[in-house]
Amino acid sequence: MPRYVVVKPEYVGGRTQAFTADVMLNDAGPFVRKIHPWGKGSDVFFFNLTAPQCQKAGLDTNDECIVTITPKA
């Protein structure tokens, strides 16, 4: 089952291309993830999560959490 987080464009600092970032989920992480544009006429971005990352953050399907994205240089 795919696990992904959708990110509104105002949270990616005007980016238009995919980029690598450290992602915190609540207080768990950081997890290195690639943040991708959704495409298909949408301006949102998304990133995938692994099952172990979700477990470490204590998250299940449709849970809400605080997400912190810190782009890598």
Order of alpha helices (4+ residues) and beta strands (2+ residues): beta-beta-beta-beta-alpha-beta
